Amino acid sequence: MKRFVRSPRSFFIFLAATFVLFILYGLNLLLDVARPGNIWGIFYGTLSTILMAGVAMLGARRRAMKMAAKRNIGKVKCWVQFHLYAGIIALVLMFMHIGFSWPSGLLDTCLWVTSVWVTVSGLLGVLLQKIIPKMLASALTMEIVYERIPDLVNQIRDRAETIVIDCIDPIKDFYKRNISSVFLSPKFRSIYFVDITDGIQRRMRPFDYLRRVIPLIEQKKLDQLQALYKAKLELDAHYTLQSLLRGWLCTHLPASLLLMVLIVLHLYTVWRY
């Protein structure tokens, strides 16, 4: 269980809460059909709104992490677990609020679609955050912070150009034709989504061919270039896979903010009309 679920206790609490909700909804159906305007629909909608407000507090907690640490306002792990499971339960309660039917009206439809989008994208993010770090740790030799990648690429390029200046012509020509363009900037390479090691190892083969035809004294310089080239490819792997995580955040966070706005508008229209 721990291979798939970081906190089994939280997972079982989530399953128990979901089970209780469906039992409650089954008993509800024996009395009346839940609709947004009756007591059952209002009850489910209120619970869903409260949970969504709590889920949104994760962002506020991250922005006030120092203050939270001083006041011991929960551990990040607990907040993340609550964010995940309470978000799913809030979506279930939203379905119960409308009686598992398609919503009517533009605002309600937008709220329904956005709620589903936020929950599904959140689950996708959990999956990516479990898979991508393991891929990077298992196949690569470096751990890199995403923001440092451009600076590290520039440093590697400078070192490579310094080495090439004192090399013989075959190495200089090889550098210009095959690898100089790689050092220009971080590269997004889709091959790393398929096989993170094959994308690097396959590009090492030209060095082996060149090594056979150059003097022994020049092979050390070629080895240094190869090490720098491999480091650059590993940076590209980090850049590619970490960009996917950044891209996911750009789809999840704006939708979450939109969901909060739609909930406020929904509550206003219910109270006003």
RODREN-310177 format. One record per residue (C-alpha): residue number from 0; x, y negated, z negated; residue in three letters; chain. Coordinates in Angstrom, 2 decimals. Layout:
REM residues N
marnu titor->NUM | x->X | y->Y | z->Z | romar->Ala | dodo->A
...
END
This chain:
REM residues 273
marnu titor->0 | x->0.00 | y->0.00 | z->0.00 | romar->Met | dodo->A
marnu titor->1 | x->2.81 | y->-2.44 | z->-0.86 | romar->Lys | dodo->A
marnu titor->2 | x->4.17 | y->-2.09 | z->2.68 | romar->Arg | dodo->A
marnu titor->3 | x->1.07 | y->-3.77 | z->4.08 | romar->Phe | dodo->A
marnu titor->4 | x->-0.26 | y->-5.82 | z->1.14 | romar->Val | dodo->A
marnu titor->5 | x->2.02 | y->-8.08 | z->-0.87 | romar->Arg | dodo->A
marnu titor->6 | x->-0.26 | y->-8.08 | z->-3.91 | romar->Ser | dodo->A
marnu titor->7 | x->-2.37 | y->-4.89 | z->-4.20 | romar->Pro | dodo->A
marnu titor->8 | x->-4.15 | y->-6.30 | z->-7.25 | romar->Arg | dodo->A
marnu titor->9 | x->-5.37 | y->-9.34 | z->-5.32 | romar->Ser | dodo->A
marnu titor->10 | x->-6.38 | y->-7.12 | z->-2.42 | romar->Phe | dodo->A
marnu titor->11 | x->-8.50 | y->-4.86 | z->-4.62 | romar->Phe | dodo->A
marnu titor->12 | x->-10.12 | y->-7.89 | z->-6.27 | romar->Ile | dodo->A
marnu titor->13 | x->-10.94 | y->-9.15 | z->-2.77 | romar->Phe | dodo->A
marnu titor->14 | x->-12.48 | y->-5.77 | z->-1.80 | romar->Leu | dodo->A
marnu titor->15 | x->-14.50 | y->-5.67 | z->-5.02 | romar->Ala | dodo->A
marnu titor->16 | x->-15.78 | y->-9.23 | z->-4.53 | romar->Ala | dodo->A
marnu titor->17 | x->-16.74 | y->-8.49 | z->-0.92 | romar->Thr | dodo->A
marnu titor->18 | x->-18.53 | y->-5.30 | z->-1.98 | romar->Phe | dodo->A
marnu titor->19 | x->-20.49 | y->-7.19 | z->-4.66 | romar->Val | dodo->A
marnu titor->20 | x->-21.50 | y->-9.83 | z->-2.11 | romar->Leu | dodo->A
marnu titor->21 | x->-22.85 | y->-7.25 | z->0.32 | romar->Phe | dodo->A
marnu titor->22 | x->-24.74 | y->-5.51 | z->-2.49 | romar->Ile | dodo->A
marnu titor->23 | x->-26.20 | y->-8.86 | z->-3.47 | romar->Leu | dodo->A
marnu titor->24 | x->-27.15 | y->-9.58 | z->0.14 | romar->Tyr | dodo->A
marnu titor->25 | x->-28.81 | y->-6.17 | z->0.41 | romar->Gly | dodo->A
marnu titor->26 | x->-30.89 | y->-6.89 | z->-2.68 | romar->Leu | dodo->A
marnu titor->27 | x->-31.61 | y->-10.31 | z->-1.25 | romar->Asn | dodo->A
marnu titor->28 | x->-33.10 | y->-8.74 | z->1.89 | romar->Leu | dodo->A
marnu titor->29 | x->-35.54 | y->-6.75 | z->-0.24 | romar->Leu | dodo->A
marnu titor->30 | x->-36.99 | y->-10.05 | z->-1.49 | romar->Leu | dodo->A
marnu titor->31 | x->-36.58 | y->-12.47 | z->1.37 | romar->Asp | dodo->A
marnu titor->32 | x->-34.44 | y->-13.20 | z->4.44 | romar->Val | dodo->A
marnu titor->33 | x->-31.63 | y->-15.67 | z->3.76 | romar->Ala | dodo->A
marnu titor->34 | x->-32.00 | y->-18.91 | z->5.68 | romar->Arg | dodo->A
marnu titor->35 | x->-30.08 | y->-22.19 | z->5.36 | romar->Pro | dodo->A
marnu titor->36 | x->-33.13 | y->-23.91 | z->3.87 | romar->Gly | dodo->A
marnu titor->37 | x->-34.23 | y->-21.39 | z->1.21 | romar->Asn | dodo->A
marnu titor->38 | x->-32.77 | y->-20.72 | z->-2.21 | romar->Ile | dodo->A
marnu titor->39 | x->-30.68 | y->-17.76 | z->-1.02 | romar->Trp | dodo->A
marnu titor->40 | x->-29.16 | y->-19.64 | z->1.88 | romar->Gly | dodo->A
marnu titor->41 | x->-28.39 | y->-22.65 | z->-0.32 | romar->Ile | dodo->A
marnu titor->42 | x->-26.76 | y->-20.38 | z->-2.91 | romar->Phe | dodo->A
marnu titor->43 | x->-24.48 | y->-18.70 | z->-0.35 | romar->Tyr | dodo->A
marnu titor->44 | x->-23.70 | y->-22.01 | z->1.34 | romar->Gly | dodo->A
marnu titor->45 | x->-22.78 | y->-23.63 | z->-1.97 | romar->Thr | dodo->A
marnu titor->46 | x->-20.43 | y->-20.78 | z->-2.89 | romar->Leu | dodo->A
marnu titor->47 | x->-18.85 | y->-20.92 | z->0.57 | romar->Ser | dodo->A
marnu titor->48 | x->-18.28 | y->-24.68 | z->0.29 | romar->Thr | dodo->A
marnu titor->49 | x->-16.71 | y->-24.35 | z->-3.16 | romar->Ile | dodo->A
marnu titor->50 | x->-14.35 | y->-21.63 | z->-1.95 | romar->Leu | dodo->A
marnu titor->51 | x->-13.39 | y->-23.59 | z->1.17 | romar->Met | dodo->A
marnu titor->52 | x->-12.58 | y->-26.60 | z->-1.00 | romar->Ala | dodo->A
marnu titor->53 | x->-10.39 | y->-24.36 | z->-3.17 | romar->Gly | dodo->A
marnu titor->54 | x->-8.71 | y->-22.89 | z->-0.09 | romar->Val | dodo->A
marnu titor->55 | x->-7.90 | y->-26.38 | z->1.15 | romar->Ala | dodo->A
marnu titor->56 | x->-6.08 | y->-27.09 | z->-2.12 | romar->Met | dodo->A
marnu titor->57 | x->-3.12 | y->-24.98 | z->-0.95 | romar->Leu | dodo->A
marnu titor->58 | x->-2.02 | y->-27.83 | z->1.31 | romar->Gly | dodo->A
marnu titor->59 | x->-2.34 | y->-30.31 | z->-1.53 | romar->Ala | dodo->A
marnu titor->60 | x->-0.42 | y->-27.98 | z->-3.83 | romar->Arg | dodo->A
marnu titor->61 | x->2.46 | y->-27.75 | z->-1.34 | romar->Arg | dodo->A
marnu titor->62 | x->2.63 | y->-31.52 | z->-1.04 | romar->Arg | dodo->A
marnu titor->63 | x->2.73 | y->-31.86 | z->-4.81 | romar->Ala | dodo->A
marnu titor->64 | x->5.01 | y->-28.89 | z->-5.44 | romar->Met | dodo->A
marnu titor->65 | x->7.40 | y->-30.73 | z->-7.76 | romar->Lys | dodo->A
marnu titor->66 | x->4.58 | y->-32.01 | z->-9.93 | romar->Met | dodo->A
marnu titor->67 | x->2.95 | y->-28.56 | z->-9.92 | romar->Ala | dodo->A
marnu titor->68 | x->6.20 | y->-26.94 | z->-10.99 | romar->Ala | dodo->A
marnu titor->69 | x->6.60 | y->-29.37 | z->-13.89 | romar->Lys | dodo->A
marnu titor->70 | x->3.05 | y->-28.78 | z->-15.06 | romar->Arg | dodo->A
marnu titor->71 | x->3.15 | y->-25.06 | z->-14.26 | romar->Asn | dodo->A
marnu titor->72 | x->0.06 | y->-25.25 | z->-12.01 | romar->Ile | dodo->A
marnu titor->73 | x->0.23 | y->-21.71 | z->-10.73 | romar->Gly | dodo->A
marnu titor->74 | x->2.81 | y->-19.90 | z->-8.65 | romar->Lys | dodo->A
marnu titor->75 | x->2.97 | y->-20.38 | z->-4.88 | romar->Val | dodo->A
marnu titor->76 | x->2.38 | y->-16.63 | z->-4.37 | romar->Lys | dodo->A
marnu titor->77 | x->-0.91 | y->-16.80 | z->-6.28 | romar->Cys | dodo->A
marnu titor->78 | x->-2.05 | y->-19.85 | z->-4.33 | romar->Trp | dodo->A
marnu titor->79 | x->-1.26 | y->-18.15 | z->-1.02 | romar->Val | dodo->A
marnu titor->80 | x->-3.15 | y->-15.00 | z->-2.04 | romar->Gln | dodo->A
marnu titor->81 | x->-6.15 | y->-17.10 | z->-3.05 | romar->Phe | dodo->A
marnu titor->82 | x->-5.90 | y->-19.08 | z->0.20 | romar->His | dodo->A
marnu titor->83 | x->-6.05 | y->-15.87 | z->2.24 | romar->Leu | dodo->A
marnu titor->84 | x->-8.71 | y->-13.86 | z->0.46 | romar->Tyr | dodo->A
marnu titor->85 | x->-10.94 | y->-16.75 | z->-0.61 | romar->Ala | dodo->A
marnu titor->86 | x->-10.89 | y->-17.98 | z->2.99 | romar->Gly | dodo->A
marnu titor->87 | x->-12.22 | y->-14.65 | z->4.24 | romar->Ile | dodo->A
marnu titor->88 | x->-14.89 | y->-14.51 | z->1.53 | romar->Ile | dodo->A
marnu titor->89 | x->-15.91 | y->-18.09 | z->2.35 | romar->Ala | dodo->A
marnu titor->90 | x->-16.47 | y->-17.04 | z->5.97 | romar->Leu | dodo->A
marnu titor->91 | x->-18.57 | y->-14.06 | z->4.87 | romar->Val | dodo->A
marnu titor->92 | x->-20.64 | y->-16.35 | z->2.66 | romar->Leu | dodo->A
marnu titor->93 | x->-21.11 | y->-18.71 | z->5.59 | romar->Met | dodo->A
marnu titor->94 | x->-22.51 | y->-15.81 | z->7.65 | romar->Phe | dodo->A
marnu titor->95 | x->-24.80 | y->-14.92 | z->4.73 | romar->Met | dodo->A
marnu titor->96 | x->-25.84 | y->-18.57 | z->4.47 | romar->His | dodo->A
marnu titor->97 | x->-27.31 | y->-18.46 | z->7.99 | romar->Ile | dodo->A
marnu titor->98 | x->-28.57 | y->-14.88 | z->7.68 | romar->Gly | dodo->A
marnu titor->99 | x->-25.96 | y->-13.50 | z->10.09 | romar->Phe | dodo->A
marnu titor->100 | x->-27.69 | y->-15.30 | z->12.96 | romar->Ser | dodo->A
marnu titor->101 | x->-26.42 | y->-17.74 | z->15.57 | romar->Trp | dodo->A
marnu titor->102 | x->-26.61 | y->-21.31 | z->14.23 | romar->Pro | dodo->A
marnu titor->103 | x->-28.90 | y->-23.90 | z->15.76 | romar->Ser | dodo->A
marnu titor->104 | x->-27.80 | y->-27.43 | z->16.59 | romar->Gly | dodo->A
marnu titor->105 | x->-24.50 | y->-28.83 | z->17.80 | romar->Leu | dodo->A
marnu titor->106 | x->-23.02 | y->-29.61 | z->14.37 | romar->Leu | dodo->A
marnu titor->107 | x->-23.86 | y->-26.20 | z->12.92 | romar->Asp | dodo->A
marnu titor->108 | x->-22.48 | y->-24.45 | z->16.01 | romar->Thr | dodo->A
marnu titor->109 | x->-19.23 | y->-26.42 | z->15.81 | romar->Cys | dodo->A
marnu titor->110 | x->-18.99 | y->-25.59 | z->12.12 | romar->Leu | dodo->A
marnu titor->111 | x->-19.55 | y->-21.89 | z->12.82 | romar->Trp | dodo->A
marnu titor->112 | x->-16.97 | y->-21.73 | z->15.64 | romar->Val | dodo->A
marnu titor->113 | x->-14.38 | y->-23.72 | z->13.68 | romar->Thr | dodo->A
marnu titor->114 | x->-14.84 | y->-21.53 | z->10.60 | romar->Ser | dodo->A
marnu titor->115 | x->-14.24 | y->-18.38 | z->12.63 | romar->Val | dodo->A
marnu titor->116 | x->-11.26 | y->-19.95 | z->14.39 | romar->Trp | dodo->A
marnu titor->117 | x->-9.62 | y->-21.05 | z->11.14 | romar->Val | dodo->A
marnu titor->118 | x->-10.08 | y->-17.63 | z->9.53 | romar->Thr | dodo->A
marnu titor->119 | x->-8.89 | y->-15.63 | z->12.54 | romar->Val | dodo->A
marnu titor->120 | x->-5.90 | y->-17.91 | z->13.13 | romar->Ser | dodo->A
marnu titor->121 | x->-5.07 | y->-17.66 | z->9.42 | romar->Gly | dodo->A
marnu titor->122 | x->-5.05 | y->-13.85 | z->9.60 | romar->Leu | dodo->A
marnu titor->123 | x->-2.89 | y->-14.06 | z->12.72 | romar->Leu | dodo->A
marnu titor->124 | x->-0.49 | y->-16.30 | z->10.81 | romar->Gly | dodo->A
marnu titor->125 | x->-0.24 | y->-13.75 | z->7.99 | romar->Val | dodo->A
marnu titor->126 | x->0.61 | y->-11.07 | z->10.55 | romar->Leu | dodo->A
marnu titor->127 | x->3.26 | y->-13.24 | z->12.23 | romar->Leu | dodo->A
marnu titor->128 | x->4.82 | y->-14.16 | z->8.88 | romar->Gln | dodo->A
marnu titor->129 | x->5.16 | y->-10.49 | z->8.04 | romar->Lys | dodo->A
marnu titor->130 | x->6.55 | y->-9.36 | z->11.42 | romar->Ile | dodo->A
marnu titor->131 | x->8.83 | y->-12.17 | z->12.61 | romar->Ile | dodo->A
marnu titor->132 | x->11.09 | y->-12.53 | z->9.52 | romar->Pro | dodo->A
marnu titor->133 | x->11.62 | y->-8.76 | z->9.51 | romar->Lys | dodo->A
marnu titor->134 | x->12.53 | y->-8.81 | z->13.20 | romar->Met | dodo->A
marnu titor->135 | x->15.05 | y->-11.61 | z->12.66 | romar->Leu | dodo->A
marnu titor->136 | x->16.57 | y->-10.02 | z->9.54 | romar->Ala | dodo->A
marnu titor->137 | x->16.87 | y->-6.53 | z->11.01 | romar->Ser | dodo->A
marnu titor->138 | x->18.37 | y->-7.39 | z->14.40 | romar->Ala | dodo->A
marnu titor->139 | x->20.40 | y->-10.59 | z->13.93 | romar->Leu | dodo->A
marnu titor->140 | x->23.46 | y->-11.42 | z->11.85 | romar->Thr | dodo->A
marnu titor->141 | x->22.55 | y->-15.03 | z->11.04 | romar->Met | dodo->A
marnu titor->142 | x->19.83 | y->-16.65 | z->8.95 | romar->Glu | dodo->A
marnu titor->143 | x->19.04 | y->-20.04 | z->10.43 | romar->Ile | dodo->A
marnu titor->144 | x->16.81 | y->-22.90 | z->9.35 | romar->Val | dodo->A
marnu titor->145 | x->14.77 | y->-23.98 | z->12.37 | romar->Tyr | dodo->A
marnu titor->146 | x->15.59 | y->-27.70 | z->12.03 | romar->Glu | dodo->A
marnu titor->147 | x->19.35 | y->-27.01 | z->12.14 | romar->Arg | dodo->A
marnu titor->148 | x->19.30 | y->-25.11 | z->15.44 | romar->Ile | dodo->A
marnu titor->149 | x->19.96 | y->-28.10 | z->17.78 | romar->Pro | dodo->A
marnu titor->150 | x->22.96 | y->-29.27 | z->15.70 | romar->Asp | dodo->A
marnu titor->151 | x->24.39 | y->-25.76 | z->15.57 | romar->Leu | dodo->A
marnu titor->152 | x->24.05 | y->-25.43 | z->19.36 | romar->Val | dodo->A
marnu titor->153 | x->26.01 | y->-28.65 | z->19.81 | romar->Asn | dodo->A
marnu titor->154 | x->28.75 | y->-27.40 | z->17.48 | romar->Gln | dodo->A
marnu titor->155 | x->29.04 | y->-24.10 | z->19.35 | romar->Ile | dodo->A
marnu titor->156 | x->29.19 | y->-25.87 | z->22.71 | romar->Arg | dodo->A
marnu titor->157 | x->31.99 | y->-28.16 | z->21.51 | romar->Asp | dodo->A
marnu titor->158 | x->34.02 | y->-25.22 | z->20.23 | romar->Arg | dodo->A
marnu titor->159 | x->33.50 | y->-23.28 | z->23.46 | romar->Ala | dodo->A
marnu titor->160 | x->34.61 | y->-26.21 | z->25.63 | romar->Glu | dodo->A
marnu titor->161 | x->37.70 | y->-26.66 | z->23.47 | romar->Thr | dodo->A
marnu titor->162 | x->38.65 | y->-23.02 | z->24.00 | romar->Ile | dodo->A
marnu titor->163 | x->38.01 | y->-23.09 | z->27.76 | romar->Val | dodo->A
marnu titor->164 | x->40.40 | y->-26.01 | z->28.31 | romar->Ile | dodo->A
marnu titor->165 | x->43.41 | y->-23.77 | z->27.59 | romar->Asp | dodo->A
marnu titor->166 | x->42.13 | y->-20.69 | z->29.45 | romar->Cys | dodo->A
marnu titor->167 | x->43.22 | y->-19.36 | z->32.83 | romar->Ile | dodo->A
marnu titor->168 | x->41.17 | y->-20.08 | z->35.94 | romar->Asp | dodo->A
marnu titor->169 | x->39.17 | y->-16.80 | z->36.01 | romar->Pro | dodo->A
marnu titor->170 | x->37.84 | y->-17.52 | z->32.52 | romar->Ile | dodo->A
marnu titor->171 | x->37.12 | y->-21.15 | z->33.39 | romar->Lys | dodo->A
marnu titor->172 | x->35.22 | y->-20.10 | z->36.51 | romar->Asp | dodo->A
marnu titor->173 | x->33.34 | y->-17.44 | z->34.55 | romar->Phe | dodo->A
marnu titor->174 | x->32.40 | y->-20.02 | z->31.92 | romar->Tyr | dodo->A
marnu titor->175 | x->31.12 | y->-22.52 | z->34.49 | romar->Lys | dodo->A
marnu titor->176 | x->29.15 | y->-19.97 | z->36.51 | romar->Arg | dodo->A
marnu titor->177 | x->27.67 | y->-17.81 | z->33.77 | romar->Asn | dodo->A
marnu titor->178 | x->27.51 | y->-19.37 | z->30.34 | romar->Ile | dodo->A
marnu titor->179 | x->28.08 | y->-23.15 | z->30.36 | romar->Ser | dodo->A
marnu titor->180 | x->24.41 | y->-23.87 | z->31.03 | romar->Ser | dodo->A
marnu titor->181 | x->23.39 | y->-21.64 | z->28.10 | romar->Val | dodo->A
marnu titor->182 | x->25.20 | y->-23.93 | z->25.66 | romar->Phe | dodo->A
marnu titor->183 | x->23.33 | y->-27.07 | z->26.76 | romar->Leu | dodo->A
marnu titor->184 | x->20.34 | y->-26.70 | z->24.43 | romar->Ser | dodo->A
marnu titor->185 | x->18.24 | y->-24.12 | z->22.55 | romar->Pro | dodo->A
marnu titor->186 | x->16.49 | y->-21.81 | z->25.03 | romar->Lys | dodo->A
marnu titor->187 | x->13.06 | y->-20.25 | z->24.67 | romar->Phe | dodo->A
marnu titor->188 | x->13.42 | y->-16.67 | z->25.98 | romar->Arg | dodo->A
marnu titor->189 | x->10.34 | y->-14.44 | z->26.12 | romar->Ser | dodo->A
marnu titor->190 | x->12.53 | y->-11.30 | z->26.17 | romar->Ile | dodo->A
marnu titor->191 | x->12.99 | y->-11.67 | z->22.40 | romar->Tyr | dodo->A
marnu titor->192 | x->9.31 | y->-10.90 | z->21.86 | romar->Phe | dodo->A
marnu titor->193 | x->9.83 | y->-7.51 | z->23.50 | romar->Val | dodo->A
marnu titor->194 | x->13.25 | y->-6.45 | z->22.24 | romar->Asp | dodo->A
marnu titor->195 | x->15.31 | y->-8.87 | z->20.22 | romar->Ile | dodo->A
marnu titor->196 | x->18.53 | y->-6.84 | z->20.54 | romar->Thr | dodo->A
marnu titor->197 | x->18.35 | y->-5.96 | z->24.23 | romar->Asp | dodo->A
marnu titor->198 | x->18.18 | y->-9.61 | z->25.20 | romar->Gly | dodo->A
marnu titor->199 | x->21.55 | y->-10.19 | z->23.54 | romar->Ile | dodo->A
marnu titor->200 | x->23.40 | y->-6.96 | z->24.33 | romar->Gln | dodo->A
marnu titor->201 | x->22.52 | y->-7.06 | z->28.03 | romar->Arg | dodo->A
marnu titor->202 | x->24.10 | y->-10.50 | z->28.37 | romar->Arg | dodo->A
marnu titor->203 | x->27.35 | y->-9.27 | z->26.83 | romar->Met | dodo->A
marnu titor->204 | x->28.18 | y->-6.97 | z->29.77 | romar->Arg | dodo->A
marnu titor->205 | x->29.81 | y->-9.59 | z->32.07 | romar->Pro | dodo->A
marnu titor->206 | x->32.43 | y->-10.22 | z->29.37 | romar->Phe | dodo->A
marnu titor->207 | x->33.39 | y->-6.54 | z->29.46 | romar->Asp | dodo->A
marnu titor->208 | x->33.85 | y->-6.65 | z->33.23 | romar->Tyr | dodo->A
marnu titor->209 | x->36.05 | y->-9.78 | z->33.05 | romar->Leu | dodo->A
marnu titor->210 | x->38.13 | y->-8.38 | z->30.20 | romar->Arg | dodo->A
marnu titor->211 | x->39.38 | y->-5.57 | z->32.47 | romar->Arg | dodo->A
marnu titor->212 | x->41.01 | y->-7.91 | z->34.96 | romar->Val | dodo->A
marnu titor->213 | x->42.62 | y->-10.62 | z->32.82 | romar->Ile | dodo->A
marnu titor->214 | x->45.96 | y->-10.51 | z->30.98 | romar->Pro | dodo->A
marnu titor->215 | x->45.99 | y->-9.14 | z->27.45 | romar->Leu | dodo->A
marnu titor->216 | x->47.08 | y->-12.49 | z->26.02 | romar->Ile | dodo->A
marnu titor->217 | x->43.92 | y->-14.15 | z->27.42 | romar->Glu | dodo->A
marnu titor->218 | x->41.55 | y->-11.55 | z->26.05 | romar->Gln | dodo->A
marnu titor->219 | x->41.62 | y->-13.10 | z->22.58 | romar->Lys | dodo->A
marnu titor->220 | x->40.28 | y->-16.36 | z->24.01 | romar->Lys | dodo->A
marnu titor->221 | x->37.63 | y->-14.44 | z->25.90 | romar->Leu | dodo->A
marnu titor->222 | x->36.67 | y->-12.67 | z->22.66 | romar->Asp | dodo->A
marnu titor->223 | x->36.23 | y->-16.05 | z->20.98 | romar->Gln | dodo->A
marnu titor->224 | x->34.01 | y->-17.23 | z->23.83 | romar->Leu | dodo->A
marnu titor->225 | x->32.00 | y->-14.03 | z->23.62 | romar->Gln | dodo->A
marnu titor->226 | x->31.48 | y->-14.48 | z->19.86 | romar->Ala | dodo->A
marnu titor->227 | x->30.28 | y->-18.05 | z->20.43 | romar->Leu | dodo->A
marnu titor->228 | x->28.03 | y->-16.91 | z->23.28 | romar->Tyr | dodo->A
marnu titor->229 | x->26.52 | y->-14.20 | z->21.09 | romar->Lys | dodo->A
marnu titor->230 | x->25.98 | y->-16.72 | z->18.29 | romar->Ala | dodo->A
marnu titor->231 | x->24.19 | y->-19.01 | z->20.77 | romar->Lys | dodo->A
marnu titor->232 | x->21.93 | y->-16.17 | z->21.91 | romar->Leu | dodo->A
marnu titor->233 | x->21.07 | y->-15.39 | z->18.30 | romar->Glu | dodo->A
marnu titor->234 | x->20.19 | y->-19.06 | z->17.85 | romar->Leu | dodo->A
marnu titor->235 | x->17.94 | y->-18.74 | z->20.90 | romar->Asp | dodo->A
marnu titor->236 | x->16.26 | y->-15.73 | z->19.29 | romar->Ala | dodo->A
marnu titor->237 | x->15.63 | y->-17.71 | z->16.12 | romar->His | dodo->A
marnu titor->238 | x->14.42 | y->-20.66 | z->18.18 | romar->Tyr | dodo->A
marnu titor->239 | x->12.01 | y->-18.49 | z->20.19 | romar->Thr | dodo->A
marnu titor->240 | x->10.47 | y->-16.56 | z->17.32 | romar->Leu | dodo->A
marnu titor->241 | x->10.39 | y->-19.43 | z->14.85 | romar->Gln | dodo->A
marnu titor->242 | x->8.79 | y->-21.61 | z->17.55 | romar->Ser | dodo->A
marnu titor->243 | x->5.95 | y->-19.10 | z->17.62 | romar->Leu | dodo->A
marnu titor->244 | x->5.40 | y->-19.64 | z->13.91 | romar->Leu | dodo->A
marnu titor->245 | x->5.48 | y->-23.40 | z->14.42 | romar->Arg | dodo->A
marnu titor->246 | x->3.04 | y->-23.07 | z->17.31 | romar->Gly | dodo->A
marnu titor->247 | x->0.67 | y->-21.03 | z->15.17 | romar->Trp | dodo->A
marnu titor->248 | x->0.71 | y->-23.74 | z->12.51 | romar->Leu | dodo->A
marnu titor->249 | x->-0.24 | y->-26.31 | z->15.15 | romar->Cys | dodo->A
marnu titor->250 | x->-3.35 | y->-24.28 | z->15.98 | romar->Thr | dodo->A
marnu titor->251 | x->-4.33 | y->-23.50 | z->12.39 | romar->His | dodo->A
marnu titor->252 | x->-3.73 | y->-26.75 | z->10.51 | romar->Leu | dodo->A
marnu titor->253 | x->-5.63 | y->-29.18 | z->12.82 | romar->Pro | dodo->A
marnu titor->254 | x->-8.56 | y->-26.75 | z->12.97 | romar->Ala | dodo->A
marnu titor->255 | x->-8.54 | y->-26.55 | z->9.15 | romar->Ser | dodo->A
marnu titor->256 | x->-8.69 | y->-30.34 | z->8.87 | romar->Leu | dodo->A
marnu titor->257 | x->-11.51 | y->-30.43 | z->11.43 | romar->Leu | dodo->A
marnu titor->258 | x->-13.37 | y->-27.80 | z->9.40 | romar->Leu | dodo->A
marnu titor->259 | x->-13.19 | y->-29.98 | z->6.28 | romar->Met | dodo->A
marnu titor->260 | x->-14.60 | y->-32.93 | z->8.24 | romar->Val | dodo->A
marnu titor->261 | x->-17.43 | y->-30.79 | z->9.65 | romar->Leu | dodo->A
marnu titor->262 | x->-18.30 | y->-29.48 | z->6.19 | romar->Ile | dodo->A
marnu titor->263 | x->-18.57 | y->-33.04 | z->4.86 | romar->Val | dodo->A
marnu titor->264 | x->-20.77 | y->-34.02 | z->7.82 | romar->Leu | dodo->A
marnu titor->265 | x->-22.92 | y->-30.93 | z->7.28 | romar->His | dodo->A
marnu titor->266 | x->-23.39 | y->-31.72 | z->3.60 | romar->Leu | dodo->A
marnu titor->267 | x->-24.23 | y->-35.32 | z->4.43 | romar->Tyr | dodo->A
marnu titor->268 | x->-26.89 | y->-34.35 | z->6.98 | romar->Thr | dodo->A
marnu titor->269 | x->-28.42 | y->-31.83 | z->4.56 | romar->Val | dodo->A
marnu titor->270 | x->-28.54 | y->-34.41 | z->1.76 | romar->Trp | dodo->A
marnu titor->271 | x->-29.68 | y->-37.24 | z->4.04 | romar->Arg | dodo->A
marnu titor->272 | x->-32.38 | y->-35.39 | z->5.98 | romar->Tyr | dodo->A
END
